[in-house]
Amino acid sequence: MSTFEHGVLKFEHRVLKFTWGWKGFDYAAMEKELNELGAQGWEAVGTIVPSVGAGQSIEIGIIVKRSLA
């Protein structure tokens, strides 16, 4: 079901960006979006959490991938 080109498995990637809100990060919304994407074949493979100031993060990036079929 995966796409191979010259013997190499091919993937597509996305970076989801979640921003600090009035009451912090909306983890329930993050989980909901990740579950919806998971049902479409996406898999979380990494995070990006840049820091500003005294080590505070105002956004979270989640890297997802899925096999090209």
Secondary structure as UniProt FT lines:
FT   STRAND          4..5
FT   TURN            6..7
FT   STRAND          8..9
FT   STRAND          11..19
FT   TURN            22..23
FT   HELIX           27..39
FT   TURN            40..41
FT   STRAND          43..48
FT   TURN            53..55
FT   STRAND          59..67
//
